Amino acid sequence: MWSIWTSRNIVIFNNKPWEKAEVVDLIKTRLALWIKGKYNIKDYSVEDFKRSVDGIRKICI
């Protein structure tokens, strides 16, 4: 939600066009960082998580 909210503010206050791919990438990055921190995962990079959302699901179960 935070990624969507901050992107919305950029669109409104900075007159920047809405870029769906940019917002999705930001969400994936923040999700990967949160999961890596919460579960102390060092074996996978943020890019690994972003490339495979299925991989994130398997690690957290």
N, C-alpha and C positions, 0 to 999 in steps of 0.2 A: 504494500500500500504506500509506503514511504517513497518508493521509486516513482510511482504514478503521480503522487502528490507533488513531488519536487519537479517532475517533468511538466506537469500542468502549470505550475508557477512560472517556469521558464517560458512556456508558450505564451502565457498571459502577460507577464511583466516585461519580457525581453523581446516580444514579437517574433519568436523563433518558431518556424514551422514544426508541427508534430511529426516526429520520426518514430514510427512503430518499432522498427528494427532496433533503434538505439535504446528505446525504453525496455524492450525485451532483453537486450544484452545487459543492461544495467540491473534488471531484476535477477537474471541468472548469476551475475557477478556477486551481488549482495547476498543471494541465497547460498552460493558456494562459500563465501567468506564466513557466513554465519554457521553453516554446518561444519566447516573445518575447525572453527573455534570451539563450538559446542562439544564436538566429539573428539577433539584433539587429534585430528587426522593430518598426518604429515606425508603419507605415501602418495597423495594425489594433489595436483596443482589446481588452482582455480580454473585454468583452461581445461583440465581434464573433466572437471565437473560440468563446465559449460558445454563441452562437446557431447556429454552423455547424461542427460537427465535421468535415464534409466539407471545409470551407475549410482547416482545420488540415492535413488529409492532403495537399492539393494544394500547400501552401506547403513542406512538409517533403520532398517527393519530389524 
